[in-house]
């Protein structure tokens, strides 16, 4: 996959969900936060992730 420039639209992708596949295109026209983090199980990432759900 090619790198994206800042501000570019994300390409459509698919991932497994609890009720079947989820695609980025399923959220077209809706607000959506895509959260990526560099490392699991670190206090900073955990706190940031919890703040999204709040």
Backbone atoms as SQL, in Angstrom:
CREATE TABLE atoms (id INTEGER PRIMARY KEY, chain TEXT, resi INTEGER, resn TEXT, atom TEXT, x REAL, y REAL, z REAL);
INSERT INTO atoms VALUES
  (1, 'A', 1, 'UNK', 'N', 0.843, -1.170, 0.000),
  (2, 'A', 1, 'UNK', 'CA', 0.000, 0.000, 0.000),
  (3, 'A', 1, 'UNK', 'C', 0.894, 1.240, 0.000),
  (4, 'A', 2, 'UNK', 'N', 0.514, 2.236, -0.757),
  (5, 'A', 2, 'UNK', 'CA', 1.287, 3.464, -0.853),
  (6, 'A', 2, 'UNK', 'C', 1.048, 4.343, 0.374),
  (7, 'A', 3, 'UNK', 'N', 2.038, 5.171, 0.694),
  (8, 'A', 3, 'UNK', 'CA', 1.875, 6.138, 1.777),
  (9, 'A', 3, 'UNK', 'C', 0.842, 7.180, 1.378),
  (10, 'A', 4, 'UNK', 'N', 0.184, 7.760, 2.361),
  (11, 'A', 4, 'UNK', 'CA', -0.798, 8.815, 2.122),
  (12, 'A', 4, 'UNK', 'C', -0.220, 10.146, 2.558),
  (13, 'A', 5, 'UNK', 'N', -0.576, 11.190, 1.838),
  (14, 'A', 5, 'UNK', 'CA', -0.193, 12.533, 2.240),
  (15, 'A', 5, 'UNK', 'C', -1.192, 13.038, 3.266),
  (16, 'A', 6, 'UNK', 'N', -0.757, 13.946, 4.132),
  (17, 'A', 6, 'UNK', 'CA', -1.663, 14.553, 5.112),
  (18, 'A', 6, 'UNK', 'C', -2.841, 15.177, 4.382),
  (19, 'A', 7, 'UNK', 'N', -4.034, 14.920, 4.866),
  (20, 'A', 7, 'UNK', 'CA', -5.244, 15.467, 4.268),
  (21, 'A', 7, 'UNK', 'C', -5.837, 14.630, 3.158),
  (22, 'A', 8, 'UNK', 'N', -5.126, 13.579, 2.742),
  (23, 'A', 8, 'UNK', 'CA', -5.638, 12.710, 1.675),
  (24, 'A', 8, 'UNK', 'C', -6.749, 11.818, 2.222),
  (25, 'A', 9, 'UNK', 'N', -7.656, 11.416, 1.362),
  (26, 'A', 9, 'UNK', 'CA', -8.714, 10.492, 1.771),
  (27, 'A', 9, 'UNK', 'C', -8.115, 9.103, 1.970),
  (28, 'A', 10, 'UNK', 'N', -8.578, 8.434, 3.014),
  (29, 'A', 10, 'UNK', 'CA', -8.114, 7.074, 3.285),
  (30, 'A', 10, 'UNK', 'C', -8.736, 6.117, 2.265),
  (31, 'A', 11, 'UNK', 'N', -7.988, 5.146, 1.798),
  (32, 'A', 11, 'UNK', 'CA', -8.569, 4.158, 0.885),
  (33, 'A', 11, 'UNK', 'C', -9.561, 3.272, 1.638),
  (34, 'A', 12, 'UNK', 'N', -10.547, 2.754, 0.940),
  (35, 'A', 12, 'UNK', 'CA', -11.494, 1.862, 1.576),
  (36, 'A', 12, 'UNK', 'C', -10.760, 0.611, 2.046),
  (37, 'A', 13, 'UNK', 'N', -11.136, 0.109, 3.200),
  (38, 'A', 13, 'UNK', 'CA', -10.559, -1.135, 3.711),
  (39, 'A', 13, 'UNK', 'C', -11.637, -1.899, 4.444),
  (40, 'A', 14, 'UNK', 'N', -11.358, -3.156, 4.731),
  (41, 'A', 14, 'UNK', 'CA', -12.311, -4.017, 5.415),
  (42, 'A', 14, 'UNK', 'C', -11.612, -4.694, 6.582),
  (43, 'A', 15, 'UNK', 'N', -12.358, -4.838, 7.686),
  (44, 'A', 15, 'UNK', 'CA', -11.823, -5.547, 8.847),
  (45, 'A', 15, 'UNK', 'C', -12.947, -6.360, 9.487),
  (46, 'A', 16, 'UNK', 'N', -12.573, -7.311, 10.309),
  (47, 'A', 16, 'UNK', 'CA', -13.565, -8.149, 10.979),
  (48, 'A', 16, 'UNK', 'C', -14.229, -7.355, 12.100),
  (49, 'A', 17, 'UNK', 'N', -15.533, -7.492, 12.206),
  (50, 'A', 17, 'UNK', 'CA', -16.289, -6.891, 13.293),
  (51, 'A', 17, 'UNK', 'C', -17.064, -7.959, 14.025),
  (52, 'A', 18, 'UNK', 'N', -17.677, -7.597, 15.146),
  (53, 'A', 18, 'UNK', 'CA', -18.428, -8.577, 15.936),
  (54, 'A', 18, 'UNK', 'C', -19.611, -9.158, 15.163),
  (55, 'A', 19, 'UNK', 'N', -20.193, -8.346, 14.258),
  (56, 'A', 19, 'UNK', 'CA', -21.377, -8.790, 13.506),
  (57, 'A', 19, 'UNK', 'C', -21.073, -9.000, 12.027),
  (58, 'A', 20, 'UNK', 'N', -19.813, -9.201, 11.691),
  (59, 'A', 20, 'UNK', 'CA', -19.426, -9.401, 10.301),
  (60, 'A', 20, 'UNK', 'C', -18.462, -8.321, 9.848),
  (61, 'A', 21, 'UNK', 'N', -18.080, -8.341, 8.576),
  (62, 'A', 21, 'UNK', 'CA', -17.098, -7.388, 8.068),
  (63, 'A', 21, 'UNK', 'C', -17.567, -5.933, 8.199),
  (64, 'A', 22, 'UNK', 'N', -16.618, -5.056, 8.473),
  (65, 'A', 22, 'UNK', 'CA', -16.855, -3.614, 8.542),
  (66, 'A', 22, 'UNK', 'C', -15.953, -2.972, 7.503),
  (67, 'A', 23, 'UNK', 'N', -16.504, -2.065, 6.725),
  (68, 'A', 23, 'UNK', 'CA', -15.727, -1.357, 5.707),
  (69, 'A', 23, 'UNK', 'C', -15.720, 0.132, 6.015),
  (70, 'A', 24, 'UNK', 'N', -14.652, 0.788, 5.675),
  (71, 'A', 24, 'UNK', 'CA', -14.588, 2.236, 5.849),
  (72, 'A', 24, 'UNK', 'C', -15.728, 2.896, 5.087),
  (73, 'A', 25, 'UNK', 'N', -16.065, 2.390, 3.933),
  (74, 'A', 25, 'UNK', 'CA', -17.139, 2.973, 3.125),
  (75, 'A', 25, 'UNK', 'C', -18.504, 2.874, 3.808),
  (76, 'A', 26, 'UNK', 'N', -18.645, 2.002, 4.821),
  (77, 'A', 26, 'UNK', 'CA', -19.902, 1.907, 5.576),
  (78, 'A', 26, 'UNK', 'C', -20.196, 3.204, 6.326),
  (79, 'A', 27, 'UNK', 'N', -19.177, 4.026, 6.546),
  (80, 'A', 27, 'UNK', 'CA', -19.315, 5.241, 7.336),
  (81, 'A', 27, 'UNK', 'C', -19.312, 6.508, 6.474),
  (82, 'A', 28, 'UNK', 'N', -19.462, 6.358, 5.173),
  (83, 'A', 28, 'UNK', 'CA', -19.460, 7.520, 4.271),
  (84, 'A', 28, 'UNK', 'C', -20.515, 8.527, 4.714),
  (85, 'A', 29, 'UNK', 'N', -20.119, 9.787, 4.824),
  (86, 'A', 29, 'UNK', 'CA', -21.027, 10.852, 5.216),
  (87, 'A', 29, 'UNK', 'C', -21.249, 10.963, 6.716),
  (88, 'A', 30, 'UNK', 'N', -20.577, 10.132, 7.511),
  (89, 'A', 30, 'UNK', 'CA', -20.708, 10.161, 8.975),
  (90, 'A', 30, 'UNK', 'C', -19.365, 10.539, 9.598),
  (91, 'A', 31, 'UNK', 'N', -19.428, 11.092, 10.791),
  (92, 'A', 31, 'UNK', 'CA', -18.195, 11.388, 11.530),
  (93, 'A', 31, 'UNK', 'C', -17.582, 10.069, 11.998),
  (94, 'A', 32, 'UNK', 'N', -16.269, 9.957, 11.881),
  (95, 'A', 32, 'UNK', 'CA', -15.582, 8.722, 12.252),
  (96, 'A', 32, 'UNK', 'C', -14.183, 9.056, 12.723),
  (97, 'A', 33, 'UNK', 'N', -13.765, 8.434, 13.806),
  (98, 'A', 33, 'UNK', 'CA', -12.395, 8.573, 14.294),
  (99, 'A', 33, 'UNK', 'C', -11.675, 7.261, 14.021),
  (100, 'A', 34, 'UNK', 'N', -10.586, 7.336, 13.282),
  (101, 'A', 34, 'UNK', 'CA', -9.714, 6.171, 13.086),
  (102, 'A', 34, 'UNK', 'C', -8.532, 6.359, 14.024),
  (103, 'A', 35, 'UNK', 'N', -8.384, 5.474, 14.944),
  (104, 'A', 35, 'UNK', 'CA', -7.351, 5.600, 15.974),
  (105, 'A', 35, 'UNK', 'C', -6.276, 4.559, 15.731),
  (106, 'A', 36, 'UNK', 'N', -5.069, 5.017, 15.483),
  (107, 'A', 36, 'UNK', 'CA', -3.920, 4.136, 15.288),
  (108, 'A', 36, 'UNK', 'C', -2.917, 4.433, 16.387),
  (109, 'A', 37, 'UNK', 'N', -2.289, 3.427, 16.893),
  (110, 'A', 37, 'UNK', 'CA', -1.309, 3.641, 17.950),
  (111, 'A', 37, 'UNK', 'C', -0.073, 2.810, 17.666),
  (112, 'A', 38, 'UNK', 'N', 1.091, 3.303, 18.099),
  (113, 'A', 38, 'UNK', 'CA', 2.341, 2.634, 17.743),
  (114, 'A', 38, 'UNK', 'C', 2.697, 1.427, 18.607),
  (115, 'A', 39, 'UNK', 'N', 2.136, 1.327, 19.812),
  (116, 'A', 39, 'UNK', 'CA', 2.590, 0.272, 20.704),
  (117, 'A', 39, 'UNK', 'C', 1.485, -0.117, 21.681),
  (118, 'A', 40, 'UNK', 'N', 1.263, -1.410, 21.842),
  (119, 'A', 40, 'UNK', 'CA', 0.250, -1.903, 22.787),
  (120, 'A', 40, 'UNK', 'C', 0.752, -1.843, 24.221),
  (121, 'A', 41, 'UNK', 'N', -0.222, -1.799, 25.101),
  (122, 'A', 41, 'UNK', 'CA', 0.040, -1.946, 26.540),
  (123, 'A', 41, 'UNK', 'C', 0.982, -0.902, 27.112),
  (124, 'A', 42, 'UNK', 'N', 0.885, 0.328, 26.636),
  (125, 'A', 42, 'UNK', 'CA', 1.638, 1.409, 27.258),
  (126, 'A', 42, 'UNK', 'C', 0.620, 2.332, 27.921),
  (127, 'A', 43, 'UNK', 'N', 1.009, 2.965, 28.993),
  (128, 'A', 43, 'UNK', 'CA', 0.061, 3.775, 29.759),
  (129, 'A', 43, 'UNK', 'C', -0.483, 4.941, 28.935),
  (130, 'A', 44, 'UNK', 'N', 0.341, 5.561, 28.116),
  (131, 'A', 44, 'UNK', 'CA', -0.113, 6.688, 27.306),
  (132, 'A', 44, 'UNK', 'C', -1.157, 6.273, 26.281),
  (133, 'A', 45, 'UNK', 'N', -0.933, 5.170, 25.594),
  (134, 'A', 45, 'UNK', 'CA', -1.889, 4.691, 24.587),
  (135, 'A', 45, 'UNK', 'C', -3.197, 4.269, 25.242),
  (136, 'A', 46, 'UNK', 'N', -3.111, 3.608, 26.382),
  (137, 'A', 46, 'UNK', 'CA', -4.312, 3.160, 27.073),
  (138, 'A', 46, 'UNK', 'C', -5.153, 4.349, 27.509),
  (139, 'A', 47, 'UNK', 'N', -4.527, 5.369, 28.087),
  (140, 'A', 47, 'UNK', 'CA', -5.252, 6.562, 28.542),
  (141, 'A', 47, 'UNK', 'C', -5.892, 7.274, 27.354),
  (142, 'A', 48, 'UNK', 'N', -5.164, 7.416, 26.271),
  (143, 'A', 48, 'UNK', 'CA', -5.704, 8.088, 25.088),
  (144, 'A', 48, 'UNK', 'C', -6.904, 7.319, 24.523),
  (145, 'A', 49, 'UNK', 'N', -6.795, 6.005, 24.465),
  (146, 'A', 49, 'UNK', 'CA', -7.895, 5.194, 23.951),
  (147, 'A', 49, 'UNK', 'C', -9.131, 5.315, 24.837),
  (148, 'A', 50, 'UNK', 'N', -8.951, 5.348, 26.143),
  (149, 'A', 50, 'UNK', 'CA', -10.075, 5.501, 27.060),
  (150, 'A', 50, 'UNK', 'C', -10.753, 6.850, 26.872),
  (151, 'A', 51, 'UNK', 'N', -9.984, 7.889, 26.566),
  (152, 'A', 51, 'UNK', 'CA', -10.553, 9.221, 26.364),
  (153, 'A', 51, 'UNK', 'C', -11.450, 9.252, 25.126),
  (154, 'A', 52, 'UNK', 'N', -11.152, 8.468, 24.104),
  (155, 'A', 52, 'UNK', 'CA', -12.009, 8.419, 22.922),
  (156, 'A', 52, 'UNK', 'C', -13.405, 7.892, 23.275),
  (157, 'A', 53, 'UNK', 'N', -13.464, 6.880, 24.126),
  (158, 'A', 53, 'UNK', 'CA', -14.759, 6.307, 24.469),
  (159, 'A', 53, 'UNK', 'C', -15.556, 7.223, 25.387),
  (160, 'A', 54, 'UNK', 'N', -14.875, 8.104, 26.108),
  (161, 'A', 54, 'UNK', 'CA', -15.575, 9.052, 26.997),
  (162, 'A', 54, 'UNK', 'C', -16.242, 10.101, 26.143);
